């Protein structure tokens, strides 16, 4: 889509910007003219390379799109890359099709205690994404927590959803920080280094875990109090 003419790209991005915010009540093109009684609001998924994203980052920030979406930047650690190469060499099918059964809208509740925890995460994320008002970062993180609850067939946010949300934070950094090892490390916290190594035994080496702990500490994602690792949010 982004390889089309600048005019077409600008029109489509403007459409997506409106769809994810106020909604679309009318569409008028050369061939189509639609007027709706109730505006349509919806979410969308898009995938592109980091280079393509960075080339357009300023433009999308200028129109307000970047604060409306949740950017997700994914990297690989060396051990996962080696496992992937082995799977390819042996023609192993590692990905299974996943079906999402969409049901009627669900009203998801969240306690005041957990809202405060989401608020701390949103504050941290807003700094990463330079969302100076923090309004949309808070809205996005709350929505993610509630969406995860619905995915788990629940109508209330629990501590498990908060832990999941915390584990996603490294993937919001650009340049890229997060990879699978970081996700599983944060799911173990709070914990000592030795406890993390024991929990991830068979998945990642001790050397890689220590390297990722050091990197996450350097990026101020994690802090250490005595012998215990915690997130900073």
C-alpha positions in Angstrom: 0.0 0.0 0.0 2.8 2.4 0.9 4.3 2.0 -2.6 1.3 3.7 -4.2 1.4 7.4 -5.2 1.8 9.9 -2.4 -1.8 11.2 -2.9 -3.3 7.7 -2.5 -1.1 6.9 0.5 -2.0 10.2 2.2 -5.8 9.5 1.6 -5.6 6.0 3.0 -3.6 7.0 6.1 -6.1 9.8 6.7 -8.9 7.3 6.5 -7.1 5.0 9.0 -6.5 7.9 11.3 -10.2 8.8 11.4 -11.3 5.1 11.6 -9.3 4.7 14.8 -10.5 7.9 16.5 -13.6 9.8 15.7 -14.9 7.4 13.1 -16.0 7.6 9.5 -19.5 8.9 8.7 -19.1 9.5 5.0 -16.9 8.2 2.2 -16.8 9.9 -1.1 -14.5 8.9 -4.0 -14.7 8.8 -7.8 -16.7 5.6 -7.7 -18.2 5.5 -4.2 -20.4 7.8 -2.2 -21.5 6.5 1.2 -23.2 8.4 4.0 -23.8 6.6 7.3 -26.2 7.4 10.1 -23.7 6.2 12.7 -20.0 6.7 12.3 -17.9 3.5 11.9 -15.0 3.1 14.3 -12.7 0.2 14.1 -9.1 -1.0 14.8 -6.7 -2.3 12.2 -3.5 -4.3 12.1 -0.5 -3.4 9.8 3.0 -4.8 9.4 5.9 -3.1 7.8 9.7 -3.0 8.1 11.4 -0.7 10.6 13.0 1.2 7.8 9.7 2.0 6.2 8.2 3.0 9.5 11.1 5.3 10.4 10.8 7.0 7.0 7.2 8.0 7.7 7.4 8.4 11.5 7.4 12.2 11.5 4.5 12.5 9.0 2.3 10.0 11.0 3.2 11.8 14.2 2.2 15.2 12.6 -1.3 13.9 11.8 -1.8 12.3 15.2 -1.7 8.7 14.0 1.2 7.5 16.1 -0.4 8.2 19.4 -3.6 6.4 18.3 -1.9 3.1 17.5 0.2 0.7 19.5 3.6 0.3 17.9 5.2 -3.1 18.3 8.9 -3.5 17.4 10.1 -7.1 17.4 13.7 -8.3 17.5 15.4 -11.7 17.7 18.0 -13.1 20.1 20.8 -15.3 18.8 19.4 -18.5 20.4 16.0 -18.1 18.9 17.6 -17.4 15.5 19.5 -20.7 15.8 16.3 -22.6 16.7 14.6 -21.1 13.7 17.4 -22.1 11.4 17.2 -25.7 12.7 13.4 -25.7 12.1 13.9 -24.5 8.5 16.6 -27.1 7.8 14.4 -29.9 9.1 11.2 -28.6 7.5 9.5 -28.4 10.8 6.0 -26.8 11.0 6.3 -24.7 14.1 3.3 -22.3 13.5 -0.2 -23.5 13.9 -3.2 -21.6 12.5 -5.1 -19.7 15.3 -8.8 -18.9 15.1 -10.4 -16.0 16.9 -14.0 -16.5 17.5 -15.6 -13.1 17.8 -18.6 -12.9 20.0 -20.9 -10.1 21.2 -19.2 -7.1 22.8 -18.2 -7.7 26.4 -18.1 -5.1 29.1 -14.8 -5.6 30.9 -14.3 -4.2 34.4 -11.1 -3.4 36.2 -10.5 -2.6 39.8 -9.1 0.7 41.1 -6.0 -1.1 42.3 -5.2 -2.5 38.9 -6.0 0.8 37.2 -3.2 2.3 39.2 -0.9 -0.4 38.0 -1.9 0.2 34.3 -1.4 3.9 34.9 2.3 3.3 36.0 2.8 1.3 32.8 1.2 4.0 30.7 3.4 6.6 32.2 6.5 4.6 31.2 5.2 3.9 27.7 4.3 7.6 27.2 7.9 8.5 27.8 9.1 5.9 25.2 6.7 7.2 22.6 7.0 10.9 23.5 3.2 11.1 24.2 3.5 14.2 26.4 -0.2 14.2 27.4 -0.2 10.5 28.2 -3.9 10.4 27.4 -3.7 8.0 24.5 -1.0 5.9 26.1 -3.2 5.3 29.1 -6.2 4.6 26.8 -4.1 2.1 24.7 -2.7 0.2 27.7 -6.1 0.0 29.4 -7.6 -1.3 26.1 -4.8 -3.9 25.8 -5.4 -5.2 29.4 -9.1 -5.5 28.8 -8.6 -7.2 25.4 -6.3 -9.7 27.0 -9.0 -10.5 29.6 -11.6 -11.0 26.8 -9.1 -13.3 24.9 -8.9 -15.4 28.1 -12.7 -15.6 28.3 -13.0 -13.2 31.3 -15.0 -10.0 31.9 -12.6 -8.7 34.5 -9.0 -7.7 34.3 -6.7 -9.7 36.6 -3.1 -9.6 37.8 -2.3 -12.0 35.0 -3.3 -9.4 32.4 -1.1 -6.8 34.2 1.8 -9.1 34.1 1.2 -9.7 30.4 1.1 -6.0 29.8 4.4 -5.4 31.7 6.1 -8.1 29.5 5.1 -6.2 26.3 6.8 -3.0 27.3 10.2 -3.8 25.7 8.5 -4.2 22.4 7.5 -0.5 22.4 11.1 0.7 22.1 12.5 2.0 18.8 15.4 1.3 18.2 14.4 -2.3 18.9 15.0 -3.7 22.4 12.5 -6.5 22.9 12.7 -10.2 21.9 11.1 -13.4 23.3 13.6 -13.8 26.0 12.8 -10.4 27.5 9.1 -11.3 27.5 9.6 -14.5 29.5 12.1 -12.8 31.9 9.5 -10.1 32.8 6.8 -12.8 33.2 9.1 -14.3 36.0 9.4 -11.1 38.0 9.9 -10.2 40.8 12.6 -12.8 41.1 16.3 -13.4 41.7 18.6 -14.1 38.7 18.9 -17.7 39.8 15.1 -18.1 40.0 14.7 -16.7 36.5 17.4 -19.1 35.2 15.6 -22.0 36.8 12.2 -21.0 35.4 13.6 -20.6 31.9 15.7 -23.7 32.0 15.5 -25.6 28.8 14.4 -22.5 26.9 17.3 -20.1 27.2 20.9 -20.4 28.4 22.2 -18.8 31.5 24.6 -16.6 29.5 21.7 -15.2 27.3 19.5 -14.5 30.4 22.3 -12.5 32.1 22.9 -10.6 28.9 19.3 -9.7 28.5 19.0 -8.7 32.2 22.0 -6.4 31.7 20.4 -4.9 28.5 17.0 -4.3 30.1 18.7 -2.7 33.1 20.7 -0.5 30.9 17.5 0.6 29.0 15.9 1.3 32.4 13.2 -1.3 31.9 14.4 -3.2 35.0 15.8 -2.3 38.3 17.5 -4.4 41.0 16.7 -4.1 44.7 19.1 -6.3 46.6 19.1 -9.6 44.8 15.6 -9.1 43.3 14.8 -7.9 39.8 11.7 -5.7 39.3 10.3 -3.7 36.4 10.6 0.1 36.7 6.9 0.5 35.9 
